């Protein structure tokens, strides 16, 4: 389970991460990461003393309530392993695609890992 102090609950945090953060998509998930560390955008500001926050978006396109809750539980469990790799104060939003409703646990894990690895790679100066 994801610790309570790392759960994103405020709408403005979700909006900020989705609109201003970097994005990486895979067949089952799309991951948005807004890094708010020393090298981040000065307009957002550095917030390195706070823990990273993780939020999940699982729409009705994924399936009925039972399926959506199962997908969200799986993603919460998988995201916990990446908390130590996220910079302090960063915002991570994991959006489940419709295919996530029928995906196996290992497929979700591979897609999440691949997307996060891409976002956590150092960027060149020309990219956001």
C-alpha positions as CSV (number, residue, x, y, z in Angstrom):
1,X,0.0,0.0,0.0
2,X,1.1,3.5,-0.7
3,X,1.9,5.5,2.5
4,X,-0.7,8.2,3.3
5,X,1.9,11.0,3.2
6,X,2.6,10.2,-0.4
7,X,-0.9,10.2,-1.8
8,X,-2.0,13.1,-4.0
9,X,-5.5,14.3,-3.1
10,X,-5.8,17.9,-4.3
11,X,-7.2,18.7,-7.7
12,X,-4.7,21.5,-8.4
13,X,-1.8,19.1,-7.9
14,X,-3.3,16.7,-10.4
15,X,-3.8,19.5,-12.9
16,X,-0.3,20.9,-12.4
17,X,1.3,17.5,-12.9
18,X,-0.7,16.7,-16.0
19,X,-0.4,20.1,-17.7
20,X,3.2,21.1,-16.7
21,X,4.9,17.7,-16.2
22,X,6.7,15.4,-18.6
23,X,4.7,12.5,-20.0
24,X,5.5,9.0,-21.1
25,X,2.9,6.6,-22.5
26,X,2.7,2.9,-22.7
27,X,-0.2,0.6,-23.8
28,X,-1.7,0.3,-20.3
29,X,-0.6,3.5,-18.6
30,X,0.3,7.1,-19.2
31,X,2.6,8.6,-16.6
32,X,3.0,12.4,-15.9
33,X,5.9,13.5,-13.7
34,X,6.5,17.1,-12.6
35,X,9.9,17.4,-10.9
36,X,10.0,20.2,-8.4
37,X,13.7,19.9,-7.4
38,X,16.6,22.3,-7.9
39,X,16.8,21.7,-11.6
40,X,13.0,22.2,-12.2
41,X,11.3,25.1,-13.7
42,X,11.8,28.2,-11.5
43,X,8.2,29.2,-12.0
44,X,7.1,26.0,-10.1
45,X,9.7,26.4,-7.4
46,X,11.8,23.9,-5.5
47,X,10.0,21.9,-2.8
48,X,12.7,19.3,-2.0
49,X,11.8,19.0,1.7
50,X,8.4,17.5,1.0
51,X,7.8,13.9,0.0
52,X,6.9,13.0,-3.6
53,X,3.2,12.7,-4.2
54,X,1.5,10.1,-6.3
55,X,-2.0,10.2,-7.7
56,X,-4.0,7.9,-10.0
57,X,-6.6,8.5,-12.7
58,X,-8.8,5.5,-13.6
59,X,-11.7,6.4,-15.8
60,X,-14.9,4.5,-16.6
61,X,-13.4,3.5,-19.9
62,X,-11.2,1.0,-18.0
63,X,-14.2,-1.0,-16.8
64,X,-16.9,-1.2,-14.1
65,X,-16.2,-0.1,-10.5
66,X,-14.8,-3.5,-9.5
67,X,-12.3,-3.5,-12.4
68,X,-11.3,0.2,-11.8
69,X,-10.7,-0.4,-8.1
70,X,-8.6,-3.5,-8.9
71,X,-6.5,-1.6,-11.4
72,X,-6.0,1.3,-8.9
73,X,-5.0,-1.1,-6.1
74,X,-2.4,-2.8,-8.4
75,X,-1.0,0.6,-9.6
76,X,-0.8,1.9,-6.0
77,X,1.1,-1.3,-5.0
78,X,3.5,-1.0,-7.9
79,X,4.1,2.8,-7.4
80,X,5.3,2.2,-3.9
81,X,8.5,0.6,-5.1
82,X,9.4,3.8,-7.0
83,X,9.0,6.3,-4.2
84,X,12.7,6.3,-3.3
85,X,13.6,7.1,-6.9
86,X,11.4,10.2,-7.1
87,X,12.8,13.6,-6.3
88,X,11.5,15.3,-3.2
89,X,8.4,17.4,-3.8
90,X,7.7,15.9,-7.2
91,X,4.2,15.1,-8.5
92,X,3.5,11.8,-10.2
93,X,0.2,11.0,-11.9
94,X,-0.5,7.6,-13.3
95,X,-3.4,7.5,-15.7
96,X,-4.8,4.0,-16.6
97,X,-5.7,3.4,-20.2
98,X,-8.7,1.2,-21.1
99,X,-6.4,-1.7,-21.8
100,X,-5.3,-1.7,-18.1
101,X,-8.6,-3.3,-17.2
102,X,-7.7,-6.6,-18.8
103,X,-3.9,-6.4,-18.4
104,X,-2.1,-8.9,-16.2
105,X,-0.2,-7.7,-13.1
106,X,3.2,-8.2,-14.7
107,X,2.1,-6.3,-17.9
108,X,1.1,-3.3,-15.7
109,X,4.4,-3.5,-13.8
110,X,6.5,-3.6,-17.0
111,X,4.6,-0.6,-18.5
112,X,4.8,1.4,-15.3
113,X,8.5,0.7,-15.0
114,X,9.3,1.5,-18.6
115,X,7.4,4.8,-18.4
116,X,9.0,5.9,-15.1
117,X,12.5,4.9,-16.3
118,X,12.0,7.2,-19.3
119,X,10.8,10.1,-17.2
120,X,13.6,9.7,-14.6
121,X,16.3,9.7,-17.2
122,X,18.4,13.0,-17.2
123,X,17.1,15.3,-19.9
124,X,19.1,17.3,-22.4
125,X,18.8,21.1,-22.3
126,X,16.6,21.3,-25.4
127,X,13.8,19.1,-24.0
128,X,11.3,19.7,-21.3
